[in-house]
Amino acid sequence: MASGIITDISSDEEYKRKVQQSIEPVVVIYFSSLDDRCKAMEPVFEEVNNDIQAVKFYRIDVDKHIMLSRAYNDKILPKAVLVKNGADSLILRGDVSHQEIRKGLQAILDSSV
């Protein structure tokens, strides 16, 4: 399912179609291309994307798409939000390890909710 590429989302319509209306779980990464921590975390998210094939990964650049990021405006970046069945199931903020991301995602995927 996951292709190893994290796709950018750049419009409300695209967000609704790919995230809110998805029947499959998705991860949305909110990041800033100007933030060093976000740059450092990029390979970690790419690695998890390659490891967990049951989830599609998307990303939103908060500097370019302010309206898309308004719901998660707590200023801690990067932020990874797992959306399952149209609802936020897990939010990971800041520096998190590959293992923490995998463990959190797997726990949500294994749950029946």
C-alpha positions as CSV (number, residue, x, y, z in Angstrom):
1,M,0.0,0.0,0.0
2,A,2.6,2.6,1.0
3,S,5.0,3.4,-1.8
4,G,7.9,4.7,0.3
5,I,7.0,8.3,-0.7
6,I,5.4,10.7,1.6
7,T,3.0,12.8,-0.5
8,D,2.3,16.5,0.1
9,I,-1.2,17.7,0.6
10,S,-1.8,21.2,-0.5
11,S,-5.6,21.9,-0.5
12,D,-8.6,21.4,1.7
13,E,-10.2,19.3,-1.1
14,E,-7.2,17.0,-1.2
15,Y,-7.2,16.8,2.6
16,K,-10.8,15.8,2.7
17,R,-10.4,13.2,0.0
18,K,-7.1,11.6,1.1
19,V,-7.5,11.9,4.9
20,Q,-11.0,12.5,6.2
21,Q,-12.8,10.3,3.6
22,S,-10.1,7.5,3.6
23,I,-11.3,4.1,4.5
24,E,-7.7,3.2,5.3
25,P,-5.7,4.6,8.2
26,V,-3.4,7.6,7.2
27,V,-0.7,9.6,8.9
28,V,-0.5,13.3,8.4
29,I,2.8,14.9,9.2
30,Y,2.6,18.6,9.9
31,F,6.1,20.1,9.4
32,S,8.0,23.3,8.5
33,S,10.6,23.2,5.7
34,L,12.4,25.9,7.7
35,D,12.6,24.0,11.0
36,D,15.8,22.0,11.7
37,R,14.0,19.5,14.0
38,C,11.5,18.8,11.1
39,K,14.4,18.3,8.7
40,A,16.0,15.9,11.1
41,M,12.8,13.9,11.6
42,E,12.1,13.5,7.9
43,P,14.3,10.4,7.5
44,V,12.6,8.8,10.5
45,F,9.1,9.3,9.1
46,E,10.3,8.0,5.7
47,E,11.7,4.9,7.4
48,V,8.4,4.2,9.3
49,N,6.5,4.8,6.1
50,N,8.6,2.1,4.4
51,D,8.1,-0.3,7.4
52,I,4.4,0.0,8.0
53,Q,2.6,-0.8,4.7
54,A,-0.9,-0.6,6.2
55,V,-0.8,3.2,6.5
56,K,-0.5,5.9,3.9
57,F,1.7,8.9,4.9
58,Y,1.0,12.5,3.8
59,R,2.5,15.7,4.9
60,I,1.5,19.4,5.2
61,D,4.0,22.2,5.2
62,V,2.5,24.6,7.8
63,D,4.4,27.6,6.3
64,K,2.9,27.1,2.9
65,H,-0.6,25.8,3.9
66,I,-1.6,27.8,7.0
67,M,-5.3,27.0,6.7
68,L,-4.7,23.2,6.5
69,S,-2.6,23.3,9.7
70,R,-4.9,25.5,11.8
71,A,-6.5,22.6,13.7
72,Y,-3.1,21.7,15.1
73,N,-1.8,25.1,15.9
74,D,0.1,24.3,19.1
75,K,3.5,25.2,17.6
76,I,5.2,21.9,18.4
77,L,6.7,20.5,15.2
78,P,6.9,18.1,13.6
79,K,3.5,16.6,14.5
80,A,2.3,13.2,13.2
81,V,-1.4,12.6,13.4
82,L,-2.8,9.1,12.7
83,V,-6.3,9.3,11.3
84,K,-8.4,6.1,11.5
85,N,-12.0,5.9,10.5
86,G,-12.1,9.7,10.0
87,A,-10.9,10.5,13.5
88,D,-7.6,11.4,15.1
89,S,-6.4,8.3,16.9
90,L,-2.9,9.3,17.8
91,I,-0.9,12.5,17.9
92,L,2.9,12.4,18.2
93,R,4.7,15.7,18.7
94,G,8.3,16.8,18.4
95,D,11.3,14.5,18.5
96,V,10.1,10.9,18.6
97,S,12.1,7.8,17.8
98,H,11.4,5.4,15.0
99,Q,10.4,2.8,17.7
100,E,8.0,5.1,19.4
101,I,6.3,5.9,16.2
102,R,6.0,2.3,15.1
103,K,4.8,1.2,18.6
104,G,2.1,3.9,18.6
105,L,0.9,3.2,15.1
106,Q,0.9,-0.5,15.6
107,A,-1.2,-0.3,18.8
108,I,-3.8,1.8,17.0
109,L,-3.8,-0.4,14.0
110,D,-4.2,-3.5,16.2
111,S,-7.2,-2.0,18.1
112,S,-10.7,-2.5,16.7
113,V,-11.7,1.1,17.1
